[in-house]
Amino acid sequence: MGTFFKQIYRYSHSRRFRHNENLWPYVKIKRASEGHISSLSVRGQPVAIVNLSDIARKYSGDLLLIASGPSVNETDFSPLQHLPAMGVNGSWFMHDKTNFKFFVIVDMTFIDQRQSMVKEMINDPDILFFTTVRGVVKVIEYFGYSAIRCQIAIVEDACFKSFQPQVLTEEIHQSYQDEESVSFCKTDRNIAFFKDIRKGVFDAGTVAHWALQIIQFMGFSRVIIAGLDMNNFQQPRFYENENDKSPCGLEQQFSGLIEPAFRHASQVLKENSIEVLNLSLNSALDSSIFKKVKPHDVC
């Protein structure tokens, strides 16, 4: 039946709507005046979601962000255990060493491949889980509504919004140049940073870039990042081994997209009085982007 509806959708919508084919007709949304999704139902059943307006500038102080680079295994988290933490993808495997309050997964393949981890994370009532509409649908398909005890906040790729046409990469500046909450990279006008995630989030090949836009919107004034290596791409992520590692396409995107996107993000964050510290001392992102420090130097 899903294939049947997918074919109908393809025949009745242009290619720019193709990213919605797995949502129609089972998913219904409503949007708030600011642009974000304010209500969501899947197969007729409402899904409780957090209103993004309610978390705008709600927080302050320090946040620990844990990415997936191999250096996480060599990082001493003991001086940082008291900090609220945000995880992405497989960093949930550090939940016994950190104080996770927030989590971000926007990679649907990750949900497919790490179902047991995702199930454990969504069962934690202390977690605010940021994901896409498709992410919510996958969670419900795999685990059912009753498995969700965390809070859910819907974020959207600014180029692939639900039930709206795709914005091509080369159209980003043209499409968003009049949006006051968007900051464009000076060296590439189609690399951008959204300061108001109610209107979207710009992808830059890595979920950590999503996380920084979310963190800025939430109001934290200092971010300490672990696992932001951006090198040794052939090595397993800190939670993987040689037998179960997933492909990584970051190396091909690093110089043209990822590095300039993080360099631009660092400028936006500085302009908004947000300090970022990088615990990955050998990160390919140099200290002019994010200052490199050791855990015991964070005070």
N, C-alpha and C positions, 0 to 999 in steps of 0.2 A: 504493500500500500504506500509506503514511503517513497519508493521509486516512481510510482504512478503520479503522486503529487509533485514530485521533483520534475518530472517530464512536463507536466502542465505548467509549472512555474517557468521552466526554461523557454517554453513556446510562447508564453504570454508576457515575458519580461525581457528587456535587452540584456546584453552581456554584463553591463555595469551593475546589474542587480544580482548577479550570479552568487555572490557570497551569502545571499539570504535563502537559497534554495532548501537548506536543511531546517529552516525555521518555519516556513509557510506550509500548511495553514495552521499548524499546531500552536504557534506562539503568538500572543497578543501583547502589545505594549501601548502605554500612553506616555507622553512626554510632558515635562513641566515647561513653564515659559522660558526657563534658562536653557533648555535644550536637552537635559538629561532624562533618562528613562525613570519615570516616577511610579509606574505600576507594571507588573509583569504577570502573565498567566501562561502556563504550559499545559496543553491538552485540557483546557477549561478549568484548571485548578490554580488559584492565586498563589504566587510565591512572595513571601515577605522579603522586602528589600529595604535597605537603608536609603533615606533621602540624602543625596550628596550635599545638598544645601546645609544639612544639619551637622556636617563634619567640616565645613569650611572654616579654617582658622580656629578650630576647636582645641587644638593641641599646642604645646609649646615645649621648649627645652630640647633635650637630646633624644635621638632615635638611633638604634643600631639596625643597619640594613645588612642582611646576609645574602650574598649572591652564591653562585655555584662553583666558583673556581677552585682548583686543587689546593690552593694555599689555605683554605679553611681548615684543612687537616693539621696545619702547622700553627694555627692561630690560638693563642691563649685567651680564652674568653672569660677567665675568672675575674679580671678587673671590671668586666662589662656586664656581668650577670644581672646587675640591678636595673639596667636600662630596659625600657620597653623596646621590643624588637619587631622588625618586619622581615618576613622571609619571602623568598621567591622559589618556585619550583621545588627542587629536591632539598632545599635547605631545611625543610621540616625535620630531616634526620638529626638536626641539632637541637630539637625542642627540649631535650633533657638538660642542655647546657645554657639555654637562653630563655628569655622571658617573652615569648612570641605573643603579640597582641594583634598583629596584622599579617596578612598573607596575600600574595599576588600570583595568580596563575592565568596567563592568557594564551599559552601554548596548548592547543587541544591534543596534540600528539603526546604531550607529557601526561595529560589525564588518562589517555588510553594506555600508556605504558606503565604508569605508576599508580594503579588503582588502589592498592592497599594503603599507600601513603596518603592519597587524597581522601580516602574514606576516614582515616584516622584524624586528619586535620579538620574536616568539616564536622566531625563529632565533638569538637572542642567549643563549648559555649563562650569562651573568652576571646575567640578569634573573630576579627572583622575581615572577611574574605573578599578581596577585589578580583572580579573576573568579568568576562564578557557574557552576553546573553547565551551564546553558544556554549560557554563553559557551564552555565547553570543547567542548560538542557542536558548536557553530557552527564553531569553529576546526578541529575534526577533519573536519567536513563539507566545509569549503572547501579545506583544505590537506593533510589526512591526518595520521596519527600521526607519520610520519617527519619532518615539517616542524617538530615541536616539539622545540626544544633547550633552551628555558628551563625553569625550575622553575615548577610551578603550585600555587597555594594557593586552595582553594575558600572563598569567603565567600558568605553568604546574606542576603538581605533578611529581616529578622525577621518581616515580614508575609507573605512568600511563600516559605516554606521548601519544599524539594523533598519531594514526596509527603506533605505535611502541608496541612491546610486553611488558606486565607487568613485573616489577621487584618485586619479592617477598621480604617481609620484611627481611627475613633471608639472602637475597642475596645483600642487599644494599652495604655492605662493599666490597664484592667481585666485584660488578659491577662498583663501583665508586672509588675504591682505587687509581687509577692512575689519577684521576681528581684533579688538583692542587687547585681548588677553593672550594673543599669540606673539611670540618673539621669534624672528627669523634669523638664521645663521647668515653672517655677512658674506662668507665665502661660497655659500650654496643656499640660495633663497628657498629651496625646496626641502631643507632641513629645518625643523622648527620645534619649539617647546611651548606647550599649552599651560598657561598659568591657571586656567579655570577648567578643571577636568569635567565639569558638567557639560562642556561643549565638545569634549573629545580629548584624546591622548595621542600624541604622535609617536609612532614606532620608529626605532632606529636599530632594528636587528636584534635587540636584546631587551628582556623584561626589566632589567635594571633601569633602563631609560624611562619606561613606564613608571616604575616605582618612584623615581625622583620627581616626576610631575605630580604624582599623587601626594608625596610627602610635602612638597612645596604648598600645595592646596590646603593640606591639613594644618599647616602652621608651625611645624617644628623648626627650630632655629639652628640646630646642629645635627648633622648626619655622619655617623661613623660607619663606613662600609667595609665589610669583610668579603673576600672571595672575588673581588673585581679585578681578576688577573689579566684577562684579555690577551693571553699568550698561552703557549703550550697547548694549543688547541687539539693536538693529537692525544693528549692525556685524558684519562677519564675524569669526569667531574668528581668532586670530593666524595660523593655518595655512590659512585659507580665503581666497577672494576672492569678489567679488559673484556670480560665475557658478557657484560650487560650494558655497555656504554652506547649511548645514542649518537647518531651523526651530529657533527657541529659545523655549521656554515659560517661561523663568525670570522674566520681567517680571511675569507674572500671579501668580506664586507668591511673589514677593520679600517683601512686607510681612507676609503671613499665615503663611508657612512658613519661607522661607530665612533671613530676618534673625533671627527669634526662635530658630531652630535653631542658627545660628552664635553668637548671643549666649549661648545656653545652653552650647554646646560650649566656648566660651571660659572659662566659669566652671568647668566640669568639668576642663578642662586645667589651669587655675590651681590648683585644689584638689589636683591630682596633680603639682604642681611642674613643669609643662610650659609653657614660654614660646613664644608664637606671634608672629612678626613678619610684617607684611604689606608686600610691596614695591610693591603697587599704591597709589600715593599718592592717586589719585582714586577709590579703591574706594568703593562705596556702603555698605560695612560700615565704620562709623566707628571711630576709634581707641580708643574705650572697649571695643570688641570685640577687635580685634587691633591692636596698636601699629604705626603706619605708619613705615617707615624706607626709606632709600636703600641700595642694595647696598653702597656703600663704608662705610656706618655699621655694618654687621654685623661684629662683632669677637668 
